[in-house]
Amino acid sequence: MYRDFAFHGGIFSFGFAVNWFHNQMANHLLGRPQAVATDVFAGDWIWDYMRHNLDGEWYRGRQARWQDIKVPFLSAGNWSGMGLHLRGNSEAFICSPLKKKKLRIHAGTHIHPFHSEEGRRDQLRWFDYWLKGKDNGVLQEPPVKLQIRKGGVGNYEWREEREWPLKRTKWTKLYLDSPGKLVKEKARQGKTIEYPAAAVTKMGKATGTFSASADSGAAPSGATFVTEVFERAVEITGPLALSLWVSSSTRDMDLFVTLRNVGSDGKDVLEMGQQGQLVSVAKGWLRASHRKLDSSISRPYRPFHTHDERQWLGKEEIVQVTVEIWPTSMVFARGHRLRLDIQPRDGLGSAPYTHYNGDYNSGTNTLHMGGRWDSYLLLPVIPN
């Protein structure tokens, strides 16, 4: 509940949490009230979450203890669920010691894939085996089923796999280089890119006010990096991470990461989001003061932040941070590019999973790359 719902990378998921809670409250108090648990909205749930803004005992009862769960499960996720459910689906499959488990990840809205004929059949076959004892071969099939996205709404293809992440993954580093490039070799000379953390208003003025930070029409700040044009189709399927060396003129900085699929015409190739909105390829977030990792369970492709203390930045102090990017699947077509945005606020395709960052949207942020600064994007490239 802390990492997947309330605080992404330590940044409060303001948009969804507040809107969902207040819509439910309005329905309960102003519309048709629940017949049971009539006092369910008596407490200030949002206040509780904001008050408990570090992980700890308050969240313990809200976290799954996978080692204690003995019931076989089919976990159904959505590539477009970056901001709510997707990470829980993949983590469930990875962390559970059960042998009898399945992972299915589809694309599209939060509702329609479950009611497709194919989706309905998957669910019924699973329940038929475990609840009715029908020997339908469901456990003899590969445990992972993925809908591989090929760019654009509805351009998908199902594929079965035997594990997650995929064993044949070619973990590939693309290094950040200036100006705005993602390259295969790290630059020998150290370079920096600076950008204002404050939002730029429609009048062209940078300000750290909440209104500017929340204004969807405000000009974005940050840094953008793109690959060369792909000479052949490139598939990226799995978890990802962004390793950065950063500094700031303030004691903290927010990192909002967006991966985008840019077509040969220079326009974004967008996907169907959970709420029916158009979204980009993948998202990741991290507040620099939350950079502390649990080394016992972190992996290069899936960092695990403790979120149990704040490590403030010294002025102009250069530190290494590793941003977890939620799992994705995308085939970048020939002639396309992969674009990486690093911003101090929510980027393209974030709604409704937007964040409160009004407290750290001032000052100047700096990215360090090349030379002694090993800043790179780690991609799960799947061989043809």
VOTOR-857545 format. One record per residue (C-alpha): residue in one letter; x, y, z. Coordinates in pm, 1 decimal, always signed. Example, Ala and Ser with C-alpha at 12.3 -4.5 7.8 and 13.67 -1.06 7.14 Angstrom:
BEGIN
<zami = A, east = +1230.0, north = -450.0, up = +780.0> .
<zami = S, east = +1367.0, north = -106.0, up = +714.0> .
//
This chain:
BEGIN
<zami = M, east = +0.0, north = +0.0, up = +0.0> .
<zami = Y, east = +291.2, north = +237.6, up = +60.9> .
<zami = R, east = +489.2, north = +174.1, up = -259.1> .
<zami = D, east = +215.4, north = +74.4, up = -501.3> .
<zami = F, east = -65.7, north = +308.3, up = -403.4> .
<zami = A, east = +8.7, north = +590.1, up = -160.3> .
<zami = F, east = +371.4, north = +693.6, up = -220.7> .
<zami = H, east = +544.5, north = +625.6, up = -550.7> .
<zami = G, east = +914.9, north = +651.4, up = -481.9> .
<zami = G, east = +828.0, north = +844.4, up = -166.0> .
<zami = I, east = +609.3, north = +1098.2, up = -353.4> .
<zami = F, east = +243.4, north = +1115.4, up = -248.3> .
<zami = S, east = +5.2, north = +989.2, up = -518.1> .
<zami = F, east = -220.5, north = +1287.1, up = -465.1> .
<zami = G, east = -439.6, north = +1271.1, up = -775.7> .
<zami = F, east = -578.2, north = +921.4, up = -747.6> .
<zami = A, east = -580.5, north = +877.8, up = -369.5> .
<zami = V, east = -763.0, north = +1204.1, up = -298.3> .
<zami = N, east = -1010.1, north = +1177.8, up = -586.5> .
<zami = W, east = -1093.8, north = +812.0, up = -520.4> .
<zami = F, east = -1151.2, north = +864.2, up = -149.8> .
<zami = H, east = -1361.4, north = +1176.9, up = -185.8> .
<zami = N, east = -1571.0, north = +1027.4, up = -465.5> .
<zami = Q, east = -1647.0, north = +725.2, up = -246.7> .
<zami = M, east = -1724.3, north = +952.4, up = +47.7> .
<zami = A, east = -1955.9, north = +1166.6, up = -163.5> .
<zami = N, east = -2140.1, north = +860.4, up = -289.4> .
<zami = H, east = -2174.8, north = +730.8, up = +67.0> .
<zami = L, east = -2281.8, north = +1057.7, up = +230.4> .
<zami = L, east = -2463.1, north = +1235.5, up = -54.4> .
<zami = G, east = -2574.0, north = +948.3, up = -275.0> .
<zami = R, east = -2674.8, north = +597.0, up = -179.0> .
<zami = P, east = -2499.1, north = +500.9, up = +147.5> .
<zami = Q, east = -2347.7, north = +161.3, up = +203.3> .
<zami = A, east = -2575.8, north = -85.7, up = +378.2> .
<zami = V, east = -2281.7, north = -215.4, up = +581.4> .
<zami = A, east = -1983.5, north = -41.8, up = +743.3> .
<zami = T, east = -2181.5, north = +279.6, up = +763.9> .
<zami = D, east = -1902.6, north = +459.2, up = +952.3> .
<zami = V, east = -1632.7, north = +363.3, up = +703.0> .
<zami = F, east = -1574.0, north = +726.1, up = +600.2> .
<zami = A, east = -1594.2, north = +872.5, up = +949.9> .
<zami = G, east = -1215.5, north = +894.6, up = +980.2> .
<zami = D, east = -988.1, north = +1115.1, up = +773.3> .
<zami = W, east = -826.8, north = +845.0, up = +564.3> .
<zami = I, east = -631.0, north = +1089.5, up = +348.5> .
<zami = W, east = -491.6, north = +1261.8, up = +658.1> .
<zami = D, east = -374.9, north = +924.4, up = +789.5> .
<zami = Y, east = -186.7, north = +845.8, up = +469.9> .
<zami = M, east = -19.7, north = +1187.1, up = +456.1> .
<zami = R, east = +74.9, north = +1163.9, up = +822.9> .
<zami = H, east = +237.7, north = +824.0, up = +768.2> .
<zami = N, east = +458.4, north = +939.3, up = +484.0> .
<zami = L, east = +739.2, north = +692.1, up = +559.5> .
<zami = D, east = +694.7, north = +317.1, up = +547.0> .
<zami = G, east = +661.6, north = +153.6, up = +887.8> .
<zami = E, east = +436.3, north = -23.6, up = +1134.7> .
<zami = W, east = +121.1, north = +159.0, up = +1023.2> .
<zami = Y, east = +148.2, north = -14.5, up = +684.5> .
<zami = R, east = +237.7, north = -363.3, up = +811.8> .
<zami = G, east = -121.5, north = -486.8, up = +820.1> .
<zami = R, east = -176.1, north = -345.8, up = +471.4> .
<zami = Q, east = +103.1, north = -548.3, up = +312.4> .
<zami = A, east = +78.8, north = -900.5, up = +176.0> .
<zami = R, east = +296.5, north = -1158.8, up = +351.7> .
<zami = W, east = +366.4, north = -1378.9, up = +52.8> .
<zami = Q, east = +559.7, north = -1639.0, up = +249.9> .
<zami = D, east = +244.9, north = -1716.6, up = +454.2> .
<zami = I, east = -0.5, north = -1744.2, up = +163.5> .
<zami = K, east = -62.6, north = -2104.9, up = +58.7> .
<zami = V, east = -352.4, north = -2057.1, up = -183.8> .
<zami = P, east = -257.9, north = -2093.3, up = -555.0> .
<zami = F, east = -324.4, north = -1773.2, up = -744.5> .
<zami = L, east = -366.0, north = -1626.9, up = -1091.9> .
<zami = S, east = -242.7, north = -1267.1, up = -1085.9> .
<zami = A, east = -380.8, north = -1054.2, up = -1370.2> .
<zami = G, east = -202.0, north = -726.9, up = -1437.4> .
<zami = N, east = -215.9, north = -446.5, up = -1691.4> .
<zami = W, east = +82.8, north = -278.3, up = -1858.1> .
<zami = S, east = -113.4, north = +48.0, up = -1838.2> .
<zami = G, east = -161.9, north = +6.0, up = -1463.1> .
<zami = M, east = +156.1, north = +200.2, up = -1381.6> .
<zami = G, east = +55.3, north = +390.0, up = -1071.9> .
<zami = L, east = -174.1, north = +143.8, up = -896.2> .
<zami = H, east = -187.9, north = -234.1, up = -956.9> .
<zami = L, east = +81.9, north = -347.9, up = -1198.7> .
<zami = R, east = +377.9, north = -354.8, up = -962.5> .
<zami = G, east = +177.8, north = -559.2, up = -711.8> .
<zami = N, east = +98.2, north = -816.8, up = -979.3> .
<zami = S, east = +459.9, north = -870.7, up = -1078.9> .
<zami = E, east = +590.0, north = -855.6, up = -719.1> .
<zami = A, east = +332.8, north = -1115.9, up = -612.1> .
<zami = F, east = +456.9, north = -1357.7, up = -874.2> .
<zami = I, east = +825.2, north = -1293.0, up = -795.2> .
<zami = C, east = +798.9, north = -1299.7, up = -415.3> .
<zami = S, east = +558.8, north = -1587.6, up = -359.4> .
<zami = P, east = +735.3, north = -1919.9, up = -290.0> .
<zami = L, east = +439.6, north = -2111.9, up = -436.1> .
<zami = K, east = +501.6, north = -2335.4, up = -736.3> .
<zami = K, east = +136.3, north = -2331.0, up = -841.2> .
<zami = K, east = +87.6, north = -1971.7, up = -951.6> .
<zami = K, east = +31.1, north = -1784.9, up = -1275.3> .
<zami = L, east = +98.5, north = -1434.5, up = -1402.4> .
<zami = R, east = -101.8, north = -1280.5, up = -1683.7> .
<zami = I, east = -41.7, north = -923.3, up = -1800.5> .
<zami = H, east = -271.5, north = -768.1, up = -2059.1> .
<zami = A, east = -322.8, north = -422.9, up = -2207.8> .
<zami = G, east = -621.4, north = -190.0, up = -2223.8> .
<zami = T, east = -863.0, north = -55.9, up = -1966.5> .
<zami = H, east = -916.5, north = -164.0, up = -1607.7> .
<zami = I, east = -1232.2, north = -354.1, up = -1709.1> .
<zami = H, east = -1253.5, north = -473.3, up = -2069.2> .
<zami = P, east = -973.3, north = -735.3, up = -2079.6> .
<zami = F, east = -1143.3, north = -934.6, up = -1803.1> .
<zami = H, east = -1466.0, north = -955.0, up = -2004.4> .
<zami = S, east = -1310.2, north = -1049.0, up = -2335.4> .
<zami = E, east = -1373.3, north = -1407.3, up = -2442.8> .
<zami = E, east = -1004.8, north = -1485.8, up = -2400.6> .
<zami = G, east = -986.7, north = -1321.0, up = -2057.1> .
<zami = R, east = -1303.0, north = -1492.4, up = -1938.2> .
<zami = R, east = -1172.5, north = -1828.7, up = -2056.4> .
<zami = D, east = -845.9, north = -1789.5, up = -1863.8> .
<zami = Q, east = -1032.3, north = -1715.0, up = -1541.7> .
<zami = L, east = -1286.5, north = -1995.0, up = -1582.6> .
<zami = R, east = -1023.7, north = -2258.3, up = -1661.3> .
<zami = W, east = -828.0, north = -2160.9, up = -1348.6> .
<zami = F, east = -1134.2, north = -2181.4, up = -1125.6> .
<zami = D, east = -1262.1, north = -2497.9, up = -1294.5> .
<zami = Y, east = -939.3, north = -2673.8, up = -1202.5> .
<zami = W, east = -913.2, north = -2555.9, up = -841.3> .
<zami = L, east = -1280.7, north = -2533.5, up = -742.2> .
<zami = K, east = -1440.8, north = -2806.2, up = -956.6> .
<zami = G, east = -1151.9, north = -3047.0, up = -996.7> .
<zami = K, east = -1164.3, north = -3043.7, up = -1376.7> .
<zami = D, east = -847.2, north = -3186.6, up = -1528.3> .
<zami = N, east = -815.2, north = -2927.2, up = -1803.5> .
<zami = G, east = -433.6, north = -2913.3, up = -1823.1> .
<zami = V, east = -408.6, north = -2560.9, up = -1685.4> .
<zami = L, east = -103.0, north = -2645.7, up = -1473.6> .
<zami = Q, east = +79.6, north = -2807.6, up = -1765.6> .
<zami = E, east = +82.0, north = -2476.5, up = -1951.6> .
<zami = P, east = +354.0, north = -2210.9, up = -1912.0> .
<zami = P, east = +287.0, north = -2006.4, up = -1595.6> .
<zami = V, east = +331.0, north = -1663.9, up = -1759.0> .
<zami = K, east = +111.4, north = -1516.4, up = -2031.4> .
<zami = L, east = +198.2, north = -1173.3, up = -2170.3> .
<zami = Q, east = +23.1, north = -947.8, up = -2418.7> .
<zami = I, east = +314.7, north = -800.1, up = -2610.2> .
<zami = R, east = +244.4, north = -443.6, up = -2721.5> .
<zami = K, east = +367.0, north = -346.8, up = -3067.2> .
<zami = G, east = +282.5, north = +22.1, up = -3065.4> .
<zami = G, east = -65.0, north = +175.1, up = -3071.8> .
<zami = V, east = -402.2, north = +83.0, up = -2924.7> .
<zami = G, east = -502.0, north = -274.5, up = -3010.7> .
<zami = N, east = -170.7, north = -367.5, up = -3172.9> .
<zami = Y, east = -99.8, north = -660.7, up = -2940.0> .
<zami = E, east = +4.9, north = -1024.9, up = -2957.4> .
<zami = W, east = -19.9, north = -1289.1, up = -2683.3> .
<zami = R, east = +286.1, north = -1492.9, up = -2588.1> .
<zami = E, east = +344.5, north = -1757.3, up = -2321.2> .
<zami = E, east = +660.6, north = -1763.2, up = -2110.2> .
<zami = R, east = +802.0, north = -1988.3, up = -1838.0> .
<zami = E, east = +929.1, north = -1729.4, up = -1589.6> .
<zami = W, east = +932.2, north = -1362.3, up = -1491.7> .
<zami = P, east = +1155.2, north = -1177.7, up = -1559.6> .
<zami = L, east = +1239.3, north = -1364.6, up = -1877.7> .
<zami = K, east = +1561.2, north = -1569.1, up = -1857.4> .
<zami = R, east = +1668.4, north = -1480.8, up = -2209.2> .
<zami = T, east = +1659.9, north = -1108.5, up = -2132.3> .
<zami = K, east = +1963.1, north = -919.0, up = -2258.1> .
<zami = W, east = +2005.1, north = -653.4, up = -1989.0> .
<zami = T, east = +2122.0, north = -348.7, up = -2181.8> .
<zami = K, east = +2259.9, north = -19.5, up = -2052.7> .
<zami = L, east = +2198.1, north = +299.6, up = -2247.0> .
<zami = Y, east = +2408.5, north = +585.4, up = -2108.6> .
<zami = L, east = +2287.7, north = +940.5, up = -2074.0> .
<zami = D, east = +2488.2, north = +1181.7, up = -2283.8> .
<zami = S, east = +2464.7, north = +1551.9, up = -2354.8> .
<zami = P, east = +2294.7, north = +1698.4, up = -2546.5> .
<zami = G, east = +1991.9, north = +1471.9, up = -2500.0> .
<zami = K, east = +2120.5, north = +1137.1, up = -2623.0> .
<zami = L, east = +2091.8, north = +775.3, up = -2507.2> .
<zami = V, east = +2402.1, north = +592.0, up = -2626.0> .
<zami = K, east = +2563.8, north = +248.3, up = -2590.5> .
<zami = E, east = +2900.4, north = +376.6, up = -2464.7> .
<zami = K, east = +2958.0, north = +610.2, up = -2172.4> .
<zami = A, east = +3117.5, north = +942.1, up = -2263.6> .
<zami = R, east = +3476.5, north = +973.0, up = -2144.1> .
<zami = Q, east = +3432.6, north = +1331.7, up = -2035.3> .
<zami = G, east = +3199.9, north = +1424.6, up = -1752.9> .
<zami = K, east = +2903.3, north = +1643.6, up = -1844.9> .
<zami = T, east = +2610.5, north = +1806.1, up = -1665.3> .
<zami = I, east = +2258.9, north = +1915.1, up = -1751.3> .
<zami = E, east = +2081.8, north = +2169.4, up = -1530.9> .
<zami = Y, east = +1711.3, north = +2247.1, up = -1522.4> .
<zami = P, east = +1479.8, north = +2447.6, up = -1295.5> .
<zami = A, east = +1270.1, north = +2238.8, up = -1059.9> .
<zami = A, east = +996.2, north = +2502.9, up = -1058.4> .
<zami = A, east = +714.5, north = +2484.3, up = -1310.2> .
<zami = V, east = +709.0, north = +2742.2, up = -1588.5> .
<zami = T, east = +373.1, north = +2918.4, up = -1606.2> .
<zami = K, east = +187.9, north = +3013.5, up = -1922.9> .
<zami = M, east = +337.3, north = +3361.2, up = -1879.4> .
<zami = G, east = +686.6, north = +3210.5, up = -1904.2> .
<zami = K, east = +778.3, north = +3261.7, up = -1540.8> .
<zami = A, east = +921.3, north = +2983.0, up = -1324.7> .
<zami = T, east = +762.9, north = +2964.7, up = -981.9> .
<zami = G, east = +750.2, north = +2715.2, up = -698.7> .
<zami = T, east = +388.1, north = +2783.8, up = -607.1> .
<zami = F, east = +145.3, north = +2494.3, up = -580.1> .
<zami = S, east = -81.0, north = +2646.9, up = -846.0> .
<zami = A, east = +202.0, north = +2641.4, up = -1098.3> .
<zami = S, east = +299.5, north = +2288.5, up = -1003.9> .
<zami = A, east = -59.6, north = +2168.3, up = -1042.7> .
<zami = D, east = -126.4, north = +2357.8, up = -1367.3> .
<zami = S, east = -142.9, north = +2099.7, up = -1645.1> .
<zami = G, east = -86.7, north = +2379.1, up = -1894.9> .
<zami = A, east = +243.7, north = +2485.8, up = -1742.1> .
<zami = A, east = +547.4, north = +2429.6, up = -1959.8> .
<zami = P, east = +744.2, north = +2122.0, up = -1854.2> .
<zami = S, east = +1092.3, north = +2142.7, up = -1710.4> .
<zami = G, east = +1355.7, north = +1871.2, up = -1697.6> .
<zami = A, east = +1577.9, north = +1686.1, up = -1941.6> .
<zami = T, east = +1500.8, north = +1463.5, up = -2240.3> .
<zami = F, east = +1715.8, north = +1189.7, up = -2394.7> .
<zami = V, east = +1646.8, north = +989.7, up = -2711.6> .
<zami = T, east = +1806.7, north = +694.6, up = -2885.4> .
<zami = E, east = +1916.5, north = +685.9, up = -3245.2> .
<zami = V, east = +1650.2, north = +561.2, up = -3485.8> .
<zami = F, east = +1606.4, north = +185.4, up = -3445.5> .
<zami = E, east = +1724.2, north = +6.7, up = -3759.3> .
<zami = R, east = +1516.4, north = -297.7, up = -3668.0> .
<zami = A, east = +1230.9, north = -370.4, up = -3429.1> .
<zami = V, east = +1346.5, north = -382.6, up = -3064.4> .
<zami = E, east = +1141.2, north = -550.7, up = -2791.2> .
<zami = I, east = +1163.7, north = -433.1, up = -2431.4> .
<zami = T, east = +972.3, north = -656.4, up = -2189.2> .
<zami = G, east = +1032.5, north = -667.1, up = -1814.5> .
<zami = P, east = +1126.2, north = -447.5, up = -1516.7> .
<zami = L, east = +1353.3, north = -146.3, up = -1569.7> .
<zami = A, east = +1569.0, north = +91.3, up = -1369.1> .
<zami = L, east = +1735.7, north = +429.3, up = -1413.0> .
<zami = S, east = +2067.1, north = +486.8, up = -1235.9> .
<zami = L, east = +2156.2, north = +856.1, up = -1198.2> .
<zami = W, east = +2407.8, north = +1085.2, up = -1035.0> .
<zami = V, east = +2227.9, north = +1402.8, up = -928.7> .
<zami = S, east = +2262.1, north = +1718.5, up = -723.8> .
<zami = S, east = +2039.8, north = +2013.0, up = -638.5> .
<zami = S, east = +2056.7, north = +2365.6, up = -503.3> .
<zami = T, east = +1793.3, north = +2257.2, up = -248.6> .
<zami = R, east = +1790.9, north = +1977.0, up = +9.6> .
<zami = D, east = +1580.0, north = +1742.3, up = -202.4> .
<zami = M, east = +1463.5, north = +1678.0, up = -556.3> .
<zami = D, east = +1186.0, north = +1481.6, up = -723.5> .
<zami = L, east = +1249.6, north = +1261.1, up = -1025.5> .
<zami = F, east = +956.5, north = +1178.7, up = -1252.3> .
<zami = V, east = +1061.7, north = +937.3, up = -1526.8> .
<zami = T, east = +864.6, north = +868.1, up = -1845.1> .
<zami = L, east = +953.1, north = +628.8, up = -2127.8> .
<zami = R, east = +799.5, north = +717.9, up = -2464.4> .
<zami = N, east = +769.5, north = +553.8, up = -2805.8> .
<zami = V, east = +837.7, north = +814.7, up = -3074.2> .
<zami = G, east = +734.3, north = +727.2, up = -3429.1> .
<zami = S, east = +916.5, north = +803.8, up = -3751.2> .
<zami = D, east = +699.9, north = +1116.7, up = -3783.7> .
<zami = G, east = +827.9, north = +1249.1, up = -3449.4> .
<zami = K, east = +493.0, north = +1196.6, up = -3274.8> .
<zami = D, east = +422.7, north = +982.1, up = -2968.9> .
<zami = V, east = +276.1, north = +637.2, up = -3023.4> .
<zami = L, east = +37.8, north = +609.5, up = -2728.0> .
<zami = E, east = -138.0, north = +319.2, up = -2557.1> .
<zami = M, east = -479.0, north = +267.1, up = -2396.5> .
<zami = G, east = -468.1, north = +349.9, up = -2024.4> .
<zami = Q, east = -653.7, north = +187.5, up = -1735.6> .
<zami = Q, east = -910.9, north = +465.1, up = -1723.0> .
<zami = G, east = -952.7, north = +482.3, up = -2100.2> .
<zami = Q, east = -697.3, north = +764.3, up = -2131.4> .
<zami = L, east = -393.3, north = +758.3, up = -2359.2> .
<zami = V, east = -64.1, north = +680.8, up = -2185.6> .
<zami = S, east = +306.0, north = +648.3, up = -2259.7> .
<zami = V, east = +516.9, north = +332.9, up = -2234.0> .
<zami = A, east = +631.1, north = +327.6, up = -1869.8> .
<zami = K, east = +669.6, north = +537.8, up = -1553.8> .
<zami = G, east = +902.2, north = +563.9, up = -1257.3> .
<zami = W, east = +936.5, north = +800.5, up = -961.8> .
<zami = L, east = +1177.5, north = +876.8, up = -679.6> .
<zami = R, east = +1232.1, north = +1151.4, up = -424.3> .
<zami = A, east = +1609.1, north = +1180.9, up = -379.2> .
<zami = S, east = +1587.1, north = +1177.2, up = +1.2> .
<zami = H, east = +1426.3, north = +830.3, up = -30.4> .
<zami = R, east = +1719.9, north = +684.0, up = -225.2> .
<zami = K, east = +1822.9, north = +435.3, up = +48.2> .
<zami = L, east = +1805.2, north = +78.1, up = -81.7> .
<zami = D, east = +1745.4, north = -256.5, up = +87.3> .
<zami = S, east = +2050.3, north = -434.2, up = -51.3> .
<zami = S, east = +1924.8, north = -777.9, up = +53.5> .
<zami = I, east = +1632.0, north = -777.7, up = -189.0> .
<zami = S, east = +1722.7, north = -510.8, up = -446.1> .
<zami = R, east = +1817.4, north = -621.7, up = -794.8> .
<zami = P, east = +1987.5, north = -414.5, up = -1066.4> .
<zami = Y, east = +1660.7, north = -417.7, up = -1262.8> .
<zami = R, east = +1430.9, north = -379.5, up = -959.9> .
<zami = P, east = +1566.6, north = -156.4, up = -682.6> .
<zami = F, east = +1380.5, north = -183.3, up = -352.2> .
<zami = H, east = +1381.0, north = +137.4, up = -147.0> .
<zami = T, east = +1331.4, north = +114.3, up = +227.8> .
<zami = H, east = +1138.9, north = +444.5, up = +264.4> .
<zami = D, east = +1215.5, north = +436.8, up = +637.5> .
<zami = E, east = +1421.7, north = +757.0, up = +664.7> .
<zami = R, east = +1506.8, north = +1073.2, up = +473.4> .
<zami = Q, east = +1860.6, north = +1133.8, up = +354.6> .
<zami = W, east = +1863.5, north = +1505.2, up = +276.6> .
<zami = L, east = +2092.5, north = +1644.2, up = +10.0> .
<zami = G, east = +2375.2, north = +1876.5, up = +98.7> .
<zami = K, east = +2385.8, north = +2185.1, up = -119.0> .
<zami = E, east = +2536.8, north = +2081.3, up = -453.5> .
<zami = E, east = +2615.2, north = +1734.9, up = -305.1> .
<zami = I, east = +2635.8, north = +1474.6, up = -583.7> .
<zami = V, east = +2465.7, north = +1144.8, up = -494.7> .
<zami = Q, east = +2368.6, north = +828.3, up = -679.1> .
<zami = V, east = +2000.3, north = +737.8, up = -701.4> .
<zami = T, east = +1832.8, north = +439.5, up = -864.4> .
<zami = V, east = +1479.6, north = +496.3, up = -991.0> .
<zami = E, east = +1252.7, north = +194.2, up = -1020.7> .
<zami = I, east = +1054.2, north = +200.7, up = -1345.7> .
<zami = W, east = +748.0, north = -20.1, up = -1336.0> .
<zami = P, east = +745.1, north = -325.3, up = -1568.7> .
<zami = T, east = +649.6, north = -277.6, up = -1930.0> .
<zami = S, east = +633.9, north = -444.3, up = -2268.6> .
<zami = M, east = +680.3, north = -261.3, up = -2596.9> .
<zami = V, east = +813.8, north = -347.6, up = -2939.5> .
<zami = F, east = +970.8, north = -32.2, up = -3082.5> .
<zami = A, east = +920.9, north = -58.5, up = -3457.4> .
<zami = R, east = +1191.2, north = +2.5, up = -3711.7> .
<zami = G, east = +1232.3, north = +378.1, up = -3761.3> .
<zami = H, east = +1110.3, north = +458.4, up = -3408.0> .
<zami = R, east = +1304.2, north = +600.0, up = -3114.1> .
<zami = L, east = +1291.1, north = +548.2, up = -2739.8> .
<zami = R, east = +1260.1, north = +874.6, up = -2549.8> .
<zami = L, east = +1342.7, north = +919.6, up = -2181.4> .
<zami = D, east = +1203.9, north = +1219.6, up = -1990.7> .
<zami = I, east = +1342.6, north = +1314.0, up = -1647.6> .
<zami = Q, east = +1126.6, north = +1584.9, up = -1492.8> .
<zami = P, east = +1058.0, north = +1753.2, up = -1157.4> .
<zami = R, east = +681.8, north = +1693.9, up = -1194.3> .
<zami = D, east = +439.4, north = +1456.5, up = -1363.8> .
<zami = G, east = +501.6, north = +1410.6, up = -1735.9> .
<zami = L, east = +308.2, north = +1285.7, up = -2036.9> .
<zami = G, east = +25.4, north = +1040.1, up = -1969.7> .
<zami = S, east = +31.9, north = +1058.1, up = -1589.4> .
<zami = A, east = -334.3, north = +1127.7, up = -1509.0> .
<zami = P, east = -509.6, north = +1022.0, up = -1294.9> .
<zami = Y, east = -202.6, north = +899.5, up = -1102.1> .
<zami = T, east = -56.8, north = +1244.1, up = -1046.9> .
<zami = H, east = +147.3, north = +1348.1, up = -744.5> .
<zami = Y, east = +188.6, north = +1622.0, up = -489.6> .
<zami = N, east = +529.7, north = +1778.8, up = -532.9> .
<zami = G, east = +460.7, north = +2135.0, up = -426.5> .
<zami = D, east = +712.2, north = +2112.7, up = -142.9> .
<zami = Y, east = +1014.8, north = +2038.2, up = -365.2> .
<zami = N, east = +954.1, north = +2232.9, up = -684.3> .
<zami = S, east = +1206.0, north = +2511.9, up = -647.2> .
<zami = G, east = +1575.5, north = +2558.1, up = -705.3> .
<zami = T, east = +1795.8, north = +2405.8, up = -975.4> .
<zami = N, east = +1848.6, north = +2033.7, up = -1034.2> .
<zami = T, east = +2156.5, north = +1888.6, up = -1204.3> .
<zami = L, east = +2213.6, north = +1554.4, up = -1379.5> .
<zami = H, east = +2572.9, north = +1428.1, up = -1397.5> .
<zami = M, east = +2683.6, north = +1189.0, up = -1672.7> .
<zami = G, east = +2992.2, north = +1061.4, up = -1848.6> .
<zami = G, east = +3340.9, north = +1027.0, up = -1703.8> .
<zami = R, east = +3316.7, north = +918.2, up = -1340.7> .
<zami = W, east = +2937.1, north = +955.4, up = -1343.0> .
<zami = D, east = +2775.5, north = +626.2, up = -1445.6> .
<zami = S, east = +2423.2, north = +745.9, up = -1534.5> .
<zami = Y, east = +2231.0, north = +495.4, up = -1746.5> .
<zami = L, east = +1895.1, north = +341.2, up = -1829.0> .
<zami = L, east = +1883.0, north = -38.2, up = -1780.7> .
<zami = L, east = +1656.6, north = -202.1, up = -2037.9> .
<zami = P, east = +1523.9, north = -560.4, up = -2060.1> .
<zami = V, east = +1586.2, north = -624.4, up = -2430.7> .
<zami = I, east = +1436.0, north = -951.3, up = -2556.8> .
<zami = P, east = +1631.5, north = -1117.7, up = -2841.5> .
<zami = N, east = +1440.2, north = -1197.8, up = -3158.2> .
//
